[in-house]
Amino acid sequence: MDLSGLSMHQAPPFRAVYRFFLTAPLFISAAGIYLAVGGTALFDTHISSLLAGFVHLVTLGFLTMVMFGAIMQMMPVMVGAIIPRPLLFSSLVYIPFTLGLLFLVSGFIANIFDLVLPGLFFAAFVLLFFSIGLYITTILSRLFGFKVKSLILMNLKLVVISLIFAAGAGLLLVYGRISGNFFAFEPGMLSLHLYWVMAGWVFSLINVVSFQIVPMFYVTPEYPVHMKKFNIPVIFLTGLLFSFAWVIPEPFVELYKTLVGVVWALSAFYFSVFTLSRLSNRKRKLPDNTLLFWKLSMVMLVLVSLLWLFDTAYPVISREKFFLVSGILFLVGFAVSLVNAMMYKIIPFLSWFHPAGKGIMDTPNMKEMLPDKKIRLQFIIYFAALLFLLLSVFYPALFLLPAGTLFIISGILLWMNLYGCVKVYKVFYEKKQNMNIPNS
C-alpha cells in the first residue's frame, strides 16, 4: 500500500464518515425490496413513479451517501482542505439527507396508489435542499479557499459544481411534483438531471477517487497526467453544452444530443479500458477478491459505452428497453459495483489506521478484519442479482422477484462485512481511550 503524498494526520474522525458508509448498504436492500414487491409495474414506463423510487434509492441512498462520506475523508487527506467541526457537519448533512430521501421515496410510492400527497415531496424538498445545499457550500468554500493548485483539487471542484446542476435540476422536478406542474419540466429537465447525476456527479467522482485509490491500494502505475487533466473537464464542459441545448435550432437538437452521448461514451470507454490495464499490471499480484468488483464494474462500463455508441448508428431495441438496459449497466453494473469495491478498501483501512496510528499496534490488519471469502460470497450474490435484473427488462415476471431477493441479501451481507470492520475499530478505540491516548 502506497501512502506517500497523503496527510493522514489530518483525517477527520472516523465517526464522521462511517455513518454514511454503513447506511448505504441498507438502501441497496431497500432497493431490492422495491424490485421484489413492485413486480412488472416497475417497467411500465421509463419515468414511472415506481422506477423513480428505485433509481433514487440507488443514486441517493447508496451512491451519493457513500460519496458524501468519501469526499469528507479525501479532502483533508489528499488535498489538505480541512472541514471545521466535522462531527457536527456530518450530523447536519446526514440526518436531513436520509430523512429527505425517505420522504422522496414515500412520495413516489404514494403516487403508485394514486395518492396525491404533496406534503411528502415538500418535506423531501426542504430536507434535501438543506442537506445538499449545506454540503455543497461547505465543501466548495473549503476547496476554493485552499490556495495550493493541483489536479485533484481542480477535479473535485468540477465534481461538486456538477452536483449543483444535478441537485438543482432534481429539486426543480420535485417542485413540479409539489406544484402539480410536473410535466411542464419534462422532458428537458429530466434529461439534464440524468446527465449531471450520472456523468457529472457519479462518473466524474469515481474518476477522481480511482485516480487515488487504484495506485494506493493495488500498487499499480499512476494514471497518466493527461487523463487526470482532461477526462473530468471534458465531461463537465459537455454537460454545460448539453444544458444549453435549448438554444440550438430544432432540426439540430437530436444531432446535438447524440454528439453529447458519443463524447461521454468515448470518455467512459477510455477510462474503463485504461483502468483494466492498470489493474492487470499490479506490482504486487496478491489474491484480492475486491478485484472481482473492480473488473465487473469496468466490464459493465465497457458494455454500456459500446451499447451507447452502437445504438447511435444501429438501434436494435426499443427506446424504453435501451434506456433501461443502459441505466442498469451503468448504475448497478458499473457504479454500485465499483463503490462496493472501494468501501471494501476504505472501511477496513480506516478501521485499522485510526487505532494503529495512535499506537495500538495489535489492531487486526485489513485481511484479518475482512477475509476474502466473505467478499467473494457477497460478490457471487451481487453478480447473480445484476444478471437477473438485466434479464428482468425482457422477462420481468420471471426475474424481478429473484433479482430483488438477491439484492436484499447482497445489501445485508455488505452491511455485515463493513460493520464487522467498524466493530473492530470501536473495540480498539475503547482500548485507546483506556490508555488515555488523544481521540481520532
N, C-alpha and C positions, 0 to 999 in steps of 0.2 A: 504494500500500500504506500502510495507516494503522497505525503502530506506537505511537501515543500510548497511555499508560497501561501500557506493558509495561516490565518491568525486565530488559532483555536482558543487562545486565552480570551478572545472577545466573543465567544459563542454565547448566545442567550441561555437562560436557564432552561433545562430540558423540559420542565413542566410547561413552559410557554408554548412549546411546539408539539409535544407528543399528543396533546388532546386532539389536535387536527388529524394526526396520523391514525389514531385509534378510533376516531369516529367514522372515518372514510369507509372502512370495510363494511360497517353496518348499513351504509347506504347502498352498497353493492347487493347485500342480502335483501334490502328493501326493494331494489330494482328487480331482483329475482321473484319476489312475491308479486310484484306488478305483472311480470310476464306470466307467472303461473295462474294468477286469478283473472287477469284481463282477457285471456283467450284470444280468439280470432279477431275480436273487435280492435285489437291493438293496431292492426294493419289495414283497417278500413280505409283510411286516407292518411297521406303523409303528414298532415297537420292536425290529426285528431287530438283531442284533449288527453286521451289515454297515452298515446305515443309521446306527447309533450311532457307528461309527467315522468315517464320512463327516462327520456332523454335528460331531463333536469336532475333526476336522481343520480345519473352518471356524471354529467358535466359539472354540476354544482356540488352535489353530495359527495362524490368521490374525487374527481379530478381537481376541482377548484379548492376543495377542502385541503387536499394534500399540498397543492401548490402554494396556498397561503402559508402553511407551515414551512414549506421548503424555502420560500423567499425570506421569511423571517430568520431561518437558520443560515442561509447563504450570505445575506447582506453583510453582517458584521465579520464573518469568517473570510469570505472571498473578496469583498470589496472594501471592508473597513468602515462601512456606514452603520453606526450603532443606533438601534431604536431605543429611546428612553423608556424606562419603566415597562419592560417587555411583558411582565406578567399581567399588568393592568391592561395594556394594549391588547394582548392576546384575548383576555376575557371580553373586552368591549367589542371585539370583532367576532369571536367565536360564538357567543351566546345569541346575539340577534341574527347572525348569519344562519345558524342552524334553525332557529325558530322561523325565520323568514322563509327558508326553503320548505319547511314543513307546512306552513300556511299556503305557499305557492302550489305545492303538490296536492294539498287538500282541495284547493280551488279547482284544479284540473279534474280531480275525482268527482267533485260536486257537479261539474259540467256534464260528466258522463251520464249522470242520473237526471239530467235536465233541470238541475237546481241552479238558480241564479243567485249566487252568494257573493256579491262584490266586496263584502266585508273581508273575506278571506284574501282576495287579491290586494285590497287596500292595506291590510296588515302586512302582507308579503312585501308590498311596495315600500312601506315605511321602514321595515326592519332591514330589508336588503339594501335600500338606498343608504341607510345609516351605516351599516357594517361595511359594505363595499366602498362607500364614499370615504369613511374614516381610514380604511386600509389604504386606498389609493393615495389620498392626500398625505398620509404619514410616510408611506414608502417613497413617494416622489419627492417630498420635501427633503428627506434624508439623502436620496440619490443626487438631486440637483444641488444640494448644499455641500456635497463632497467634491473637493477641488481636483483630486487626482483623476487623470484621464486614463481610461482603459477600455478594452473592447467589451469585457463583461459588463462594465458599468453602462456603456452606451446601449448594449443589447437589452439589459434589464430595464432601462428607461423606455425603450420602444415596446417591450412586452407589457409593461404596466400601462403605458398610454393606450396600447391595443385593448387592454381590459376596460379602459374608459369607454371606448367605442362599443365594445361588446356589451357592457353593462348598460350604457346609455340606450342602445337600441332595444335591449331586453326590457328595461324599465318602461320605455315608451309602449312596448307591446303589452306590458302589464297594465299600464294606464288605459290602454284601449279596452282591456277587459273590464276595468272599473267603470269607465265612462259608457261602455256599450258600443263604442265605435271601433271595435277591434279590426274589422275588415278595411277600415279607412287607412290602416297602416300596412296592408298587405298588397302585393307580395314583396315589395321592395324592402321594407323594414325587416321582414323575416330573413330575407337573403343577406342583408347586411349583418344582422345579428349572428347568423350561422357562420359567415366568413370570419368575422372578428373573433368569435368564440373558438372556432376550430383551427383556423390558420394563424390569426394574430395572437391569440392567448395560449391555447393548448400546444399547438405545434411549435411556436416560437420559443415558449418557455422550456419545452422538452429539449429543444436545441441547446439553449443556454446551459441547462443542467447537465446534459450529456457531454458537452464540451469539457466540463469539470469532472464529472463522476467517472466516465469511462477510463480516462488515463489514470485517475486516482485509485479506483478500486480494482481495476482489471489490469493495471500496469501495461498499458498499450502506448504506442506512439501518440503524440498530441495530434489533435485535429489541425489541419493546415490553417494558417493565418487568414488566407483569402476566404475560407469557409466561415470562420468566425466573424470576419469583417463584412461580408456581403449577404449571407443567407437570410438573416433576420431583417436587415434593411430592405431587401428586395420584397419579402413578404409584406412588410409594413407599407412600403410605397405602392405595391399592387393593391393593397386594401384601401389606401386613400383614393387611388384611381377608380376602384370599384364603387366607393362611396359616392362618387360624383358621376356615376353612370347616367343619372337623370338629365345631365346637360348634353348627352350625346344624342344626335338626331335619331329618331325612331328606327329607320332602316338599319342602323349600325349597332343598335343596343345588344342584340343577341351575339353578334360577332365580337363585340367588346367584352361581354361576359365570358364568352368562350376563351378568349385570349387570357383573361384573368385566371380561369381554371387551368389552362395549359401551363402558365407560369408557375402556379402553385404545385401542379403535378410534377413538373420537372424538378423543382426545388426539393420536393418530398422524395422523389426517386434518387436524386443525388445524395441526399442525407442518409437515406436507408442503405444504399449500396456502400457508401463510404464507411458507415458505422459497422456494417457486417465485416468489411475488410479489416477494420481496426480490431474488432473482437477476435478475428481469426489470427491476428498477428500479436497476440498477447506474449509478453516476455516471460511470464510465469504461467504455464499451462496446467494449473492445478484444477482438479474437479470442482465445479461450481454450478449448482443447479439454477442459480439466478440467471445464468446464461440462456436457459431454456425460454424464459420470458423475454429476454432481450432479442433472441433470434426470431421467436414467434412474432414479436412486435415489428421488427424490421421487415420480415417477410410479408406481413399484412400491409405495411406501408408501401412496399413494392407493388403488391397486388392492387391496392386502391389507386395508386398513381397510374399504373398501366391501364386499369379499368377506365379511369377518367380520360386518359389520352386516347385509348382505343374507341371509347364510346363517342368521343367528339367527332371521329371520322366515320365509324361504323356502328351506330346504335343497334343493339341486338335484343334488348329487353325494354319493357315499358318504362316511362319516366319514373313512375312511382316505385317500381322494383329497383331501378337503377339507384335512386336516392336512398332507398332502404339498405341495399347491399353495400353501397359505398359508405354510408353512415355507420353501419355495423363494423365494416372492415377498419374504418378509421378510429371511431370512438372506442369500441370494445376490443377489436383485434390489435390495433396499434397503441392507442393512448393508455387504456386501462392496463394492458399487459406490461407496458414499459414502466408505468408508475408503480405497479405491483413490484417489479424487479428493483426499482430504485428504493422503495421502502424496505425491502429485504436487505439492503446495504446500509441505508441511513439509520434506521432504528437500532439494529444491533451495534453499529459503530458508536452511536451516541450513548447507548446504554452502557457500553464498555468505557468510552472515553471519559465521561464525567466523573465516575468514581476513580478510575485508574489515573486520570490527570491530577487528582488530589491525593495521590499516594496510596490508594487502596489497591495494591499490586496483585492481590489474589482474586480480583474481579475476573469472572469467566470471559474467555475470548469470544469472538463473534460466532465461530463454528460450534463452540460449546453451548452457547445460548440458543442457537437455531441450527440444528443438524440438517444436513442436506435432504435427508429422507422426508422431513416434514414439508420442505419446499417442493420436492418432487410430487408428493401426494396432492398438494393444492394445485400444482400446475396441471396434473392429469385431469383433475375435475374441472378446472377452469377451461382447459383446451376443449374438453368434451362439451361444456356449456356453450362455448363460442361456436363450435361446429353445429350444434343443434339450433342455435339462434339463427345462423345463416340459412340452414335448411328450412326454418320456420317461415322465412319470407315466401317460399314457394309452397310449403305444406304446413301452414300454421296449426291446423287441427292435430297433426301428429307430433309436432316438435316443440311447440311453445311451452307446454307443461313440463316436459323433461328439461328443457333449457332453463326455465325459471327455477326448478328444483335444484339443479346443479349450481346455478348462480347463488342461491341461498346458502348452500353448503360451502361453496368456494369463499364467500364473504366471511362466513363464520370461521373457517379454517385460517384465513388470512388474519382475522382479528386475534384468534387464539395464538398464532405464531408471533405476532407483533407484541401482544400483551405479555407473553412469556418473557420477552426481552426487557420490556419496561418493568416487569416484576423484579427481574434481576437487578436493574438499576435501583429500584426502590429499596430492596434489601440492603444493597451496599451503600446506598445513600444514608440509610439509618445508621449503618456501621460507621460511616464517615462522621455523622453527627455526634455519635458517642465518643469519637476521637477528638472532637472539638476542632475539626478542620473547617475552614470557611465554606459556605454554601456554593454550589454550582447550579 
